Amino acid sequence: MITILSYPRSGQNLMCHMLNAVGLECEKTHHIRLWEQWPPKKEDILIVLVRDFRECIPRHIHPNEPVSIKMITAMFNREYGLNEPAAQYLQNLVLYDIYPQQKHLIYYEELVGKFDFDFNLFALDLGVEWPILIDFDWDTEFKKSLDKYPDPRSGKDVDYHKKRIEDIPLLEKLMRELNPIIFKKYLKRYETKWQPV
């Protein structure tokens, strides 16, 4: 079983569409369900998608509001229950970190940029036969996936959320402090030149 795990708005629908297009079945899931099914079977494969937390977390909670200090504060307290958004985002990476079977970590920015992500090589690694990939057209399938995207706010613009968020140093500082080890291993690419005082 191929399982795709991600925080909302991180390319889960796109990845599932691409895998289906080359004949692979996949399941989109939540980290809690994976913990309930622990330990994974030997043949299980985990794909974790990661997007810049400054884009996906605020936009998931308040899709139409400007990002504010109040919004970020809410992400790190109990207003949203035990699985508040910031912790949920990091728990996906913790699960990836300890996953004992085949696993792949893919960054959303590479997935939609296409130039840094070799889908054919990735599909071969998942067991797809090469003849299936010869006629695979990433651009065509990418457009089909956008047409099926369920969120009407962003339409066909993959940069919709990026255009609506400012780089607020507080969010980065809090994410770093919440889990320094996971941040250093998987999120350093999103670190800005700003450093905490």
N, C-alpha and C positions, 0 to 999 in steps of 0.2 A: 504494500500500500504506500502510495506517495501522498504525503500530507504537507499542505502548504499552511504555514503559520505566519501571521503578520499583524501588526497594529493596523487598524482601519486606515484606508487611503494610502496604502503602501504598495500597490501593484498586484494584489492577490488575484483579482479578476483577470488581469492581463496574463499573468503567469499560467493560471488554470486554462485560459483559452488557448495559449500557445502549446501547452502540453497536450490538450485534447486534439489540437490540429495535427499533431504527429502521432496520434493513436494512443496516448498515455492517459489513463484515468487518474484523477487526483481528488483529494478531499480537502476542502477548506475548513479550518478548525480554529478553536480558541485554546489558549494555553491550559486552561482549567481541564478541558476534556482530555488533553494529552496526559496531564498528571494522573487523571483517573484511570487511564489505560496503561500506566507504567507498570512494568518495564516494556519497552517496545520489542516487537518480534525481530528476529535477525534480518528478515527480508524487508522490513519497514524502512522507508526513506523519508527524511525530514528536509523540507526546504523552508528556510526562514528568510523573509523579505524585510529589509530595513530601509526606512526613509528618514531623512533629517527630522529629528524630533521637533524642531522649531516650526516645521510645516504641518506635520500630520496630527500632532496632539492638540494644539489649539484649534485647528480647523475642524477636527472631529467633534470637539465639545461645543464650540461656538462658530459654526460655519459662516455666519454672515456678520460677525462683529469684528471691529478692530482688536488686535491683540493688546491686552492691557496687563498691568501688574496684578490687578484683581483676578483676572482670568488665570494667570499663572499660579497665583497663590492657591486658587481652588484646585488646581491639578495636583497639589502636594498635600492636601489635607483630606479629611474624611467626608467631605461634602458628597463625594460620589461613591461612598461605601468602602469596603475593605480593599477592593481592587481599583483604587483610584488610577486615573489614566497614566500618570508617570510611572507608577509601579508596574502596571500591566505592560507597558512598553519595554521596560527593563527585564521583566520576568520572561518575555519571549527570548531574550538574548541569554539569560541564565539557563533556560531549558536547552537552547542550542549548545551552549558551552558544555553541558554535561551529557548530551545525547550520545549514547554508546554505539549507535549504528550509523549507516551511511547518512551524511548530512551535507547540506549546501547552504552557504550564506550569500545572499545576493542583495546588492544595494539597488534601491529603486532608481537612483540617478543613473546608474549604468544600464539598467534594464530599459529605461525609456530613451536613453542616449544612443543605444544600439551599438555604438562604436567600441565601447569598452567591454561589451558582453557578447561572447560567442555562443549563441543559442545552439548552433549545430553541435559544437563540442560538448556542451552541457547535455543535450539530448542523447548523444552517443554514450555519455557516461551513465545515463539513466537506462540504457539498454535499447534505444531506438536503432533500427538497422539503417545503414547509410543510404540505401536506395530511396527510402522514404523522405530523406532530407534533401535529395538532389533538387527537387522541384519546390522545396519549401520557400515561400516568399514572405520574409519577416514583415515588410512594409504593408503588404496586403492584409495579413492577419492582424497586424497592429491596428489598422483602421477598422477592421471588423470588430475587434475587441472594444475600441472606443465607442462604436455604434451601440454596443450592448451595455455600456457602462451605466449603472442604475442611478447615478447622482445627476439630476438635471442642472444643478448650479454650475458645474464646471463645463458641461457640454463636451466639446472635443479638445479642450485646452489642457494639456498635461501639466502646464505651469500655472494653472489657475490658483492653487493654494500658495505657491511661492510668491506670486505677485501681491498677495494680500497679507503678508506677514513681515514684520520688522525683526531685525536681529536683536533681541532683547537679552542682554548679558545675564540677567537674573535667571532665566530659564536654563541657560547653559551651566551656570554655577550650581544650581540646585540638582540638575541631572548628574553632574560630576560627583557631587557630594552624596547623592543617594546610593550610588554603587560605583566607587572609584575604580575597582578592578574591571568591571564590565565596560565602563566608559573608556578606559585606557585601551582595552583589547579590541573593541568594536566601533567606538564612536569618535575616536580622535580625528577622523577625517572631517567631522562637523565642527571641530573646535575653531573658534575665531582667534584673532590676534589679541582680543581682550583677555585680560587675566584678572582673577579676583584679587582684591587688595588684602 
